[in-house]
Amino acid sequence: MLAIFLKTLPFFALIGLGYLAGRTRFFPEEATAWLTKFVFYFALSAMLFRFAANLSLAEIFDLPFVLAYLSGSLAVYLIATLVAFLRRLPVAEAAVEAQVAVIGNTGFLGVPMLVVLLGPAAAGPVLMVLAIDLIVFSSLITLIITGSRQGRMSSGVFRSLGMGLLKNPMIVSISLGLAWSASGMAVPGPLNEFVALLGAAATPGALFAIGASLAARSAERMQVAVWLSFAKLVLHPAAVAVAALLLFPVDPFAAGVMIAAAALPVAGNVYMLAQHYGVAPQRVSAAILISTAVSIVTVSLVIAWVSGF
């Protein structure tokens, strides 16, 4: 456990450095926004393209893996929704809280950290988790909130969903990488070196940006934020573990990567969605702050456990 904790510590130390820079205003919010944009559109996209271009679709897509992750995540999604309804929250707020409970920071934290800690073979399973989060759950919250407000589903909602997926650089970079891999052509040396060099900026840039963005977070509605953090850091990986290890025939190594990805803290893009729809952004902000701080310990524990797989 200590060895794993020491391996994860540099990743969280980079988050802490970003938090300190943001908290002291040495790195203002405007700078954080531009750094996040650079990582999202350039560095992380280059890293994802490089991973995908060196994998086949069969190495990424595995039906039992998808079913295990979806069933475990949907179980926690439904639990969080039920708890919200028991508190008499409206549908939109329940959808946001359910999103907090199952969407981890896979893109900015999971991809760079898990590939380093669990090995290059972790790239395929991590990309699959990321794709499910982006395609299934990001679409689901949009449909629920829009449907609850309009009382129906219009064709415009589905068009905007489709355009949103097509414009998402993470989806685009993974798709382009897989298309290149399917072509059977090797990535030319200069292009491979270019995306490797650009992608190398993703890990420090993303982690620093996470920390700097946390500096602007407020810790309001603490009781609810603690519950949502518990759901994300404990219930989500536990439910995914049950599905992957007991219900579906998932490869042990891939199951370990999936469980580790499920243990990641709440993703920042959930806050962006909450702010966009004007639904409980302070609650989400507090859950991101708390879950990220606590995950220094919980993620190390989970990775130490799944390393034995």
C-alpha positions in Angstrom: 0.0 0.0 0.0 2.8 2.4 0.9 4.6 1.8 -2.4 1.4 2.5 -4.4 0.7 5.6 -2.3 4.2 6.9 -3.0 3.6 6.2 -6.8 0.4 8.2 -6.8 1.7 11.0 -4.6 3.5 12.9 -7.5 0.2 13.0 -9.4 -1.6 14.5 -6.5 1.3 16.7 -5.7 0.9 18.3 -9.1 -2.8 18.9 -8.4 -1.7 20.4 -5.0 0.8 22.7 -6.8 -1.9 23.9 -9.2 -4.2 24.5 -6.2 -1.6 26.5 -4.4 -0.9 28.6 -7.6 -4.6 29.2 -8.0 -5.3 29.9 -4.4 -2.6 32.6 -4.2 -3.8 34.1 -7.4 -0.3 33.6 -8.9 -2.3 31.6 -11.5 -5.6 33.4 -12.0 -8.9 31.8 -13.2 -8.4 33.2 -16.7 -5.0 31.4 -17.0 -6.6 28.2 -15.7 -9.3 28.4 -18.3 -6.7 28.8 -21.1 -4.5 26.0 -19.7 -7.6 23.7 -19.6 -8.4 24.6 -23.2 -4.9 23.8 -24.3 -4.9 20.4 -22.5 -8.4 19.5 -23.7 -8.1 20.4 -27.3 -4.4 19.8 -28.0 -2.3 17.8 -25.4 -4.9 15.3 -24.2 -6.2 14.8 -27.7 -2.7 14.0 -29.0 -2.2 11.5 -26.1 -5.6 9.8 -26.8 -4.9 9.7 -30.6 -1.5 8.1 -30.0 -3.0 5.5 -27.7 -5.8 4.7 -30.0 -3.7 4.6 -33.1 -1.6 1.8 -31.6 -4.6 -0.3 -30.5 -7.2 -2.2 -32.5 -10.9 -1.8 -31.9 -10.9 -5.4 -30.4 -8.4 -4.2 -27.8 -10.7 -1.4 -26.7 -14.2 -2.7 -27.2 -15.2 -5.8 -25.2 -18.9 -6.5 -24.7 -18.7 -8.0 -21.2 -16.5 -5.1 -20.2 -19.0 -2.6 -21.4 -21.9 -4.4 -19.8 -20.1 -4.7 -16.5 -19.2 -1.0 -16.4 -22.6 0.1 -17.5 -24.5 -2.1 -15.1 -22.4 -1.1 -12.1 -22.5 2.6 -13.0 -26.3 2.5 -13.6 -26.9 0.8 -10.2 -25.1 3.7 -8.5 -26.8 6.2 -10.8 -30.2 4.9 -9.7 -29.3 4.9 -6.0 -28.2 8.5 -6.2 -31.4 9.4 -8.1 -33.6 7.6 -5.5 -31.8 9.4 -2.6 -32.4 12.7 -4.4 -36.1 11.9 -4.9 -36.5 10.9 -1.2 -35.2 14.4 -0.4 -38.0 15.7 -2.7 -35.6 17.2 -5.2 -36.8 18.0 -8.8 -35.8 15.8 -11.7 -33.1 18.1 -12.9 -31.3 18.2 -9.6 -31.6 14.5 -9.2 -30.0 14.0 -12.6 -27.1 16.2 -11.7 -26.5 14.4 -8.4 -26.6 11.1 -10.2 -24.1 12.3 -12.7 -21.8 13.4 -9.8 -22.0 9.8 -8.4 -20.8 8.1 -11.5 -18.6 10.4 -13.6 -15.0 10.4 -12.6 -12.1 12.5 -13.8 -11.1 9.8 -16.4 -9.8 12.2 -19.1 -7.6 14.6 -17.1 -6.6 12.3 -14.3 -7.4 8.7 -15.1 -5.8 8.4 -18.6 -2.4 9.7 -17.6 -2.2 8.2 -14.1 -3.6 4.7 -14.7 -1.5 4.1 -17.8 1.6 5.0 -15.8 0.7 3.1 -12.7 -0.9 0.0 -14.3 1.1 -0.2 -17.5 0.5 0.6 -21.2 -2.0 -2.3 -21.4 -4.3 -0.1 -19.3 -4.8 2.3 -22.2 -7.5 0.3 -23.9 -9.8 -0.2 -20.9 -9.4 3.4 -19.8 -10.3 4.6 -23.2 -13.4 2.4 -23.1 -14.5 3.8 -19.8 -13.9 7.4 -21.1 -16.0 6.7 -24.2 -18.9 5.3 -22.1 -18.9 8.3 -19.8 -18.8 10.7 -22.7 -21.3 9.0 -25.0 -23.8 7.4 -22.6 -23.9 9.5 -19.4 -23.3 12.9 -20.9 -26.1 12.2 -23.3 -28.3 10.9 -20.5 -28.1 14.0 -18.3 -28.9 16.2 -21.3 -31.9 14.2 -22.2 -33.3 14.0 -18.6 -32.9 17.8 -17.9 -34.1 18.9 -21.3 -37.0 16.5 -21.2 -38.0 17.5 -17.7 -38.0 21.2 -18.7 -39.8 20.8 -22.0 -42.0 17.9 -21.1 -41.0 16.1 -24.3 -38.0 15.1 -26.5 -37.6 17.1 -29.6 -35.5 16.3 -32.7 -33.4 19.4 -31.9 -32.3 17.8 -28.6 -30.9 14.8 -30.4 -29.3 16.9 -33.1 -27.5 19.0 -30.5 -26.4 15.8 -28.7 -25.0 14.4 -31.9 -23.2 17.6 -32.8 -21.8 17.8 -29.2 -20.3 14.3 -29.5 -18.9 15.1 -33.0 -17.3 18.2 -31.7 -15.8 16.7 -28.5 -12.0 16.5 -29.1 -11.7 13.4 -26.9 -14.2 11.4 -28.9 -12.7 12.8 -32.2 -9.1 11.9 -31.3 -10.0 8.4 -30.2 -12.1 7.8 -33.3 -9.3 9.1 -35.6 -6.8 7.0 -33.8 -8.9 3.8 -34.2 -9.5 4.7 -37.9 -5.8 5.0 -38.4 -5.2 1.7 -36.6 -7.9 0.0 -38.7 -6.2 1.2 -41.9 -3.2 -1.0 -41.1 -0.7 1.8 -41.8 2.0 2.6 -39.3 2.0 6.1 -37.8 4.9 7.9 -39.6 7.9 8.6 -37.5 7.6 12.4 -37.5 3.9 12.4 -36.8 4.3 9.8 -34.0 7.1 12.0 -32.4 4.9 15.1 -32.8 1.9 13.6 -31.0 4.2 12.0 -28.4 5.8 15.3 -27.6 2.5 17.2 -27.5 0.8 14.4 -25.5 3.6 14.5 -23.0 2.3 17.9 -21.9 -1.1 16.4 -21.1 -0.2 14.8 -17.7 1.4 17.8 -16.0 -0.9 20.3 -17.7 -4.1 18.4 -16.8 -3.1 17.8 -13.2 -2.0 21.4 -12.7 -5.2 22.6 -14.3 -7.3 20.4 -12.0 -5.6 21.9 -8.9 -5.9 25.4 -10.2 -9.6 25.0 -10.9 -10.2 23.5 -7.4 -8.9 26.8 -6.0 -12.1 28.5 -7.2 -14.4 25.8 -5.8 -16.5 26.5 -2.7 -17.4 23.9 -0.1 -21.1 24.6 0.4 -23.9 22.1 1.1 -21.3 20.0 2.9 -23.6 17.2 4.0 -24.8 16.5 0.4 -21.3 16.9 -1.0 -20.0 14.3 1.5 -22.8 11.8 0.5 -22.0 12.4 -3.3 -18.3 12.0 -2.7 -19.0 8.7 -0.8 -21.1 7.5 -3.7 -18.4 8.3 -6.2 -15.3 7.1 -4.3 -16.8 4.0 -2.6 -20.2 2.9 -4.0 -19.2 3.4 -7.7 -16.0 1.2 -7.6 -17.7 -1.3 -5.4 -20.7 -1.7 -7.7 -18.4 -1.9 -10.8 -16.2 -4.5 -9.0 -19.3 -6.7 -8.3 -20.4 -6.5 -11.9 -16.9 -7.1 -13.3 -15.8 -9.8 -11.0 -19.0 -11.7 -10.3 -21.6 -11.0 -12.9 -19.7 -10.7 -16.2 -16.7 -12.6 -17.6 -14.3 -9.6 -17.7 -10.6 -10.2 -18.1 -9.0 -9.7 -14.6 -6.6 -7.1 -15.7 -9.2 -5.1 -17.6 -11.6 -5.5 -14.6 -8.9 -4.0 -12.3 -8.4 -1.0 -14.6 -12.2 -0.5 -14.8 -12.5 -0.6 -11.0 -9.6 1.9 -10.6 -11.2 4.2 -13.2 -14.5 4.0 -11.2 -12.7 5.1 -8.1 -11.5 8.4 -9.5 -12.9 11.6 -8.0 -15.8 13.6 -9.6 -15.0 15.1 -13.0 -14.8 18.8 -13.6 -17.1 18.6 -16.7 -20.0 17.7 -14.4 -19.6 21.2 -12.9 -19.6 22.7 -16.4 -22.9 20.9 -17.1 -24.4 22.0 -13.8 -23.4 25.6 -14.5 -24.7 25.4 -18.1 -28.1 24.2 -17.0 -28.1 26.4 -13.8 -28.7 23.3 -11.6 -26.9 23.0 -8.3 -23.4 24.1 -9.4 -22.3 24.9 -5.8 -23.2 21.3 -4.7 -21.2 19.9 -7.6 -18.3 22.2 -6.9 -18.1 21.1 -3.3 -18.3 17.4 -4.3 -15.4 17.9 -6.7 -13.3 19.5 -4.0 -14.0 16.9 -1.3 -13.8 13.9 -3.6 -10.5 15.0 -5.0 -9.0 15.6 -1.6 -10.1 12.3 -0.2 -9.1 10.4 -3.3 -5.5 10.8 -2.4 -6.1 8.0 0.0 -9.0 6.1 -1.6 -7.5 5.9 -5.1 -4.2 4.5 -3.7 -6.1 1.9 -1.8 -8.1 0.8 -4.8 -5.0 0.7 -7.1 -3.1 -1.3 -4.5 -6.0 -3.8 -4.5 -6.4 -4.2 -8.2 -2.6 -4.4 -8.8 -2.9 -7.9 -7.5 -5.2 -8.9 -10.4 
